[in-house]
């Protein structure tokens, strides 16, 4: 056999082994030591529809290296909403919890039940009075549902990434709904948005919300799955109701829906908003 054959075989083995190691490492907690910073508010990372350990796994790894965030716990939620915690919550630093659902097709209502059980389980490890939520895609809808449910543990800071806040279907792929935003609000409203409207008075007044959307710059102002107008439709609901509401648009090829949580600009915006800008409020 030629030398090229063995070179290709070797490369294939390296790729397979590297992918396996990456997959296994993303399930670990505590990648490396982080600076001691008293932070009483843990940050939970919520995936979207079909989300896996990859949804936020690499972001957590990058943010540990660059911003001192510690992935303390992986919370695994079963279809019956029971929770298994891998790791130990430690509030002597910026603590992160990666939430994973064994049923990748879970819808927002079931995802919400699991999220509440995760927070209850974490409180058995260590007491805290508020949480931060970082959520991608449908997970952003779940995070808002949690906010509006008047939970026992309220949200201090919310970060939503490419969340379909005004889409007819929020739990599976569907045609992109790019309903225009007028001065009075969205030109059309979906059922989930109408629910938000009815319940918006339940929002905590001291909430800070960073809302991130993507634009592929291909026309239409969307990330390939969710329109900016859908993500930002909530601006009309939160105006003058909460402590801060900030919108950010990420542009270019790496603003694709499933690449936003792999974008270092998003990492920076989140870290700045949660642990730097809040000092100014």
VENBEL-V352922 format. One record per residue. N is the residue number from 0. PHI is phi as a letter, one per 30 degrees, with the letter a starting at -180 (none if undefined). NEAR is the number of other C-alpha atoms within 8 Angstrom. D_CENTER is the distance of its C-alpha to the mean C-alpha in Angstrom with 2 decimals. Layout:
n = (N | N)
phi = (PHI | PHI)
near = (NEAR | NEAR)
d_center = (D_CENTER | D_CENTER)
This chain:
n = (0 | 1 | 2 | 3 | 4 | 5 | 6 | 7 | 8 | 9 | 10 | 11 | 12 | 13 | 14 | 15 | 16 | 17 | 18 | 19 | 20 | 21 | 22 | 23 | 24 | 25 | 26 | 27 | 28 | 29 | 30 | 31 | 32 | 33 | 34 | 35 | 36 | 37 | 38 | 39 | 40 | 41 | 42 | 43 | 44 | 45 | 46 | 47 | 48 | 49 | 50 | 51 | 52 | 53 | 54 | 55 | 56 | 57 | 58 | 59 | 60 | 61 | 62 | 63 | 64 | 65 | 66 | 67 | 68 | 69 | 70 | 71 | 72 | 73 | 74 | 75 | 76 | 77 | 78 | 79 | 80 | 81 | 82 | 83 | 84 | 85 | 86 | 87 | 88 | 89 | 90 | 91 | 92 | 93 | 94 | 95 | 96 | 97 | 98 | 99 | 100 | 101 | 102 | 103 | 104 | 105 | 106 | 107 | 108 | 109 | 110 | 111 | 112 | 113 | 114 | 115 | 116 | 117 | 118 | 119 | 120 | 121 | 122 | 123 | 124 | 125 | 126 | 127 | 128 | 129 | 130 | 131 | 132 | 133 | 134 | 135 | 136 | 137 | 138 | 139 | 140 | 141 | 142 | 143 | 144 | 145 | 146 | 147 | 148 | 149 | 150 | 151 | 152 | 153 | 154 | 155 | 156 | 157 | 158 | 159 | 160 | 161 | 162 | 163 | 164 | 165 | 166 | 167 | 168 | 169 | 170 | 171 | 172 | 173 | 174 | 175 | 176 | 177 | 178 | 179 | 180 | 181 | 182 | 183 | 184 | 185 | 186 | 187 | 188 | 189 | 190 | 191 | 192 | 193 | 194 | 195 | 196 | 197 | 198 | 199 | 200 | 201 | 202 | 203 | 204 | 205 | 206 | 207 | 208 | 209 | 210 | 211 | 212 | 213 | 214 | 215 | 216 | 217 | 218 | 219 | 220 | 221 | 222 | 223 | 224 | 225 | 226 | 227 | 228 | 229 | 230 | 231 | 232 | 233 | 234 | 235 | 236 | 237 | 238 | 239 | 240 | 241 | 242 | 243 | 244 | 245 | 246 | 247 | 248 | 249 | 250 | 251 | 252 | 253 | 254 | 255 | 256 | 257 | 258 | 259 | 260 | 261 | 262 | 263 | 264 | 265 | 266 | 267 | 268 | 269 | 270 | 271 | 272 | 273 | 274 | 275 | 276 | 277 | 278 | 279 | 280)
phi = (none | d | d | d | d | d | d | d | d | d | d | d | d | d | d | d | d | d | d | d | d | e | e | d | d | d | d | d | c | h | d | a | d | b | d | d | b | d | b | d | c | d | c | c | c | c | d | c | d | i | d | b | d | d | e | b | e | d | d | d | d | d | d | d | d | c | b | i | d | c | d | d | b | c | c | c | c | d | e | d | i | d | b | c | c | c | j | b | d | b | c | c | a | d | d | b | b | c | c | b | c | d | c | d | c | e | c | e | d | d | d | d | e | d | d | d | d | d | d | d | d | d | d | d | d | a | d | a | c | b | b | c | b | b | b | c | h | e | e | d | d | d | d | d | e | d | e | d | d | h | d | d | c | d | c | d | b | c | b | c | b | h | d | d | d | b | c | d | c | c | c | a | d | a | e | d | c | c | d | d | c | c | d | d | k | d | d | b | b | d | e | d | d | d | d | e | e | d | c | d | d | d | d | d | d | c | d | c | b | c | c | c | b | c | b | d | i | c | j | j | h | a | c | j | b | b | d | e | d | d | d | c | d | d | e | d | d | c | e | i | c | b | d | a | b | b | c | b | c | c | c | j | e | d | c | d | e | d | c | d | d | c | c | d | d | d | e | d | d | d | d | d | d | d | b | b | d | d | d | d | c)
near = (4 | 5 | 6 | 6 | 8 | 9 | 8 | 8 | 8 | 8 | 8 | 8 | 8 | 8 | 8 | 8 | 8 | 8 | 8 | 8 | 8 | 8 | 8 | 8 | 7 | 10 | 9 | 8 | 10 | 8 | 9 | 7 | 6 | 9 | 6 | 6 | 7 | 8 | 10 | 9 | 13 | 14 | 12 | 12 | 12 | 14 | 16 | 13 | 13 | 8 | 11 | 9 | 9 | 8 | 10 | 12 | 11 | 10 | 10 | 11 | 10 | 9 | 12 | 14 | 9 | 6 | 7 | 11 | 13 | 15 | 15 | 13 | 13 | 15 | 13 | 12 | 15 | 11 | 9 | 5 | 10 | 9 | 12 | 7 | 11 | 9 | 8 | 8 | 10 | 8 | 11 | 10 | 14 | 14 | 16 | 13 | 13 | 13 | 14 | 13 | 13 | 8 | 7 | 9 | 7 | 12 | 8 | 11 | 7 | 9 | 12 | 12 | 9 | 13 | 9 | 9 | 11 | 12 | 9 | 8 | 10 | 11 | 9 | 7 | 8 | 8 | 7 | 9 | 8 | 11 | 14 | 12 | 13 | 13 | 16 | 14 | 15 | 15 | 15 | 19 | 13 | 12 | 13 | 8 | 9 | 11 | 13 | 12 | 7 | 9 | 8 | 4 | 8 | 11 | 12 | 11 | 12 | 13 | 13 | 14 | 14 | 16 | 16 | 14 | 13 | 12 | 11 | 7 | 7 | 9 | 11 | 6 | 7 | 6 | 5 | 8 | 8 | 9 | 9 | 8 | 10 | 7 | 4 | 6 | 8 | 11 | 8 | 6 | 8 | 9 | 8 | 10 | 12 | 9 | 8 | 10 | 8 | 7 | 8 | 10 | 5 | 9 | 11 | 9 | 7 | 7 | 13 | 11 | 11 | 14 | 13 | 14 | 17 | 16 | 15 | 15 | 10 | 6 | 6 | 7 | 12 | 14 | 15 | 9 | 10 | 14 | 16 | 14 | 12 | 15 | 16 | 11 | 13 | 9 | 8 | 8 | 10 | 10 | 8 | 5 | 8 | 13 | 9 | 7 | 12 | 7 | 9 | 8 | 8 | 11 | 10 | 9 | 7 | 10 | 14 | 13 | 12 | 6 | 9 | 13 | 12 | 11 | 10 | 6 | 7 | 12 | 12 | 8 | 8 | 10 | 11 | 9 | 10 | 9 | 8 | 9 | 9 | 8 | 6 | 5 | 4)
d_center = (49.24 | 48.30 | 46.33 | 43.65 | 43.00 | 42.34 | 40.18 | 37.97 | 37.96 | 37.00 | 34.14 | 32.92 | 33.10 | 31.24 | 28.38 | 28.24 | 28.49 | 25.91 | 23.38 | 24.26 | 23.97 | 20.52 | 19.42 | 21.04 | 19.79 | 16.09 | 16.98 | 18.56 | 17.73 | 19.18 | 19.67 | 22.00 | 23.42 | 21.70 | 23.49 | 24.29 | 22.64 | 22.95 | 19.57 | 19.74 | 16.11 | 13.75 | 10.04 | 7.98 | 4.97 | 4.64 | 5.65 | 7.55 | 11.33 | 13.11 | 10.21 | 11.96 | 12.13 | 12.00 | 8.48 | 7.46 | 11.11 | 12.66 | 10.28 | 11.00 | 14.59 | 14.92 | 13.63 | 16.04 | 18.79 | 18.36 | 17.00 | 18.07 | 14.84 | 15.95 | 14.23 | 16.51 | 15.48 | 14.24 | 14.21 | 15.55 | 15.90 | 19.04 | 19.95 | 21.93 | 18.96 | 20.71 | 18.74 | 19.74 | 18.61 | 19.25 | 19.92 | 20.77 | 18.89 | 20.60 | 20.29 | 22.63 | 19.85 | 16.22 | 14.99 | 11.71 | 11.09 | 9.49 | 9.59 | 11.39 | 13.42 | 16.87 | 17.24 | 14.98 | 16.32 | 15.37 | 15.18 | 13.41 | 16.39 | 16.54 | 12.85 | 13.47 | 16.58 | 15.02 | 12.45 | 15.58 | 17.51 | 15.10 | 15.48 | 19.19 | 19.60 | 18.09 | 20.55 | 23.32 | 22.62 | 22.43 | 22.63 | 20.23 | 20.29 | 16.82 | 13.19 | 10.29 | 6.92 | 3.67 | 1.91 | 3.70 | 7.34 | 8.96 | 6.24 | 6.49 | 10.10 | 9.97 | 8.60 | 11.49 | 13.79 | 13.32 | 14.24 | 17.18 | 18.45 | 19.88 | 18.61 | 20.72 | 18.01 | 16.69 | 13.64 | 14.69 | 11.89 | 8.97 | 6.70 | 5.89 | 6.11 | 9.02 | 9.00 | 12.54 | 13.78 | 17.37 | 17.72 | 20.31 | 18.37 | 14.63 | 14.69 | 16.68 | 17.86 | 20.33 | 22.18 | 20.34 | 21.26 | 22.03 | 23.66 | 24.97 | 24.06 | 27.37 | 28.49 | 28.31 | 24.97 | 23.79 | 26.87 | 25.74 | 23.36 | 21.74 | 21.99 | 18.40 | 18.99 | 22.35 | 20.92 | 18.77 | 22.08 | 24.03 | 21.78 | 20.70 | 23.28 | 21.26 | 18.75 | 19.42 | 21.41 | 20.10 | 16.42 | 14.96 | 12.33 | 11.07 | 10.55 | 10.21 | 12.03 | 13.97 | 17.74 | 19.59 | 22.78 | 24.60 | 25.47 | 23.76 | 20.82 | 17.99 | 15.72 | 17.77 | 16.03 | 14.81 | 17.13 | 16.48 | 18.69 | 16.50 | 13.34 | 15.75 | 18.01 | 16.67 | 18.45 | 21.63 | 20.44 | 19.24 | 22.08 | 24.19 | 22.37 | 19.88 | 20.33 | 18.39 | 16.48 | 15.76 | 15.06 | 14.63 | 15.61 | 15.30 | 18.44 | 20.10 | 19.80 | 16.67 | 14.92 | 14.97 | 12.16 | 11.57 | 12.43 | 10.18 | 8.06 | 11.72 | 12.98 | 14.48 | 14.73 | 10.98 | 11.33 | 14.30 | 13.08 | 10.36 | 13.12 | 15.71 | 14.14 | 13.32 | 16.42 | 18.92 | 19.00 | 18.87 | 22.30 | 23.69 | 22.94)
